[in-house]
Amino acid sequence: MTMNAIEIRGIVKSYEKFKLGPIDLDVPEGSICGLIGPNGSGKTTLLELIFGLGIAEAGSIRVRGTGISYRHSPLGERGWVGDQPQPEDRPGYSR
């Protein structure tokens, strides 16, 4: 049986006007997976949780068998992930 590279069970993260989840997801080791969706659908939020950069309200995430929690991620040993907010996400932005 092949190990899953990523296992997500019942992950939930809420903001004032947005709720992500609950999400269940398995990504088999050796596979390629993409997150596709419209702006504001939770793609970056999910990646932040996988990388240990955010705090989930419920659920669990395991990467190659290791549990992920806020600021504790085996992915952090390899480098860092930057996120550049879009201009419309900045306070005071208008078109």
Stockholm file with secondary structure:
# STOCKHOLM 1.0

chainA/1-95         MTMNAIEIRGIVKSYEKFKLGPIDLDVPEGSICGLIGPNGSGKTTLLELIFGLGIAEAGSIRVRGTGISYRHSPLGERGWVGDQPQPEDRPGYSR
#=GR chainA/1-95 SS CCCEEEEEEEEEEEETTEEEEEEEEEEETTCCCCCCCCTTSSHHHHHHHHTTCSCCSEEEEEETTEECBTTBCGGGGTCCCCCCCCGGGSTTCCC
#=GC SS_cons        CCCEEEEEEEEEEEETTEEEEEEEEEEETTCCCCCCCCTTSSHHHHHHHHTTCSCCSEEEEEETTEECBTTBCGGGGTCCCCCCCCGGGSTTCCC
//
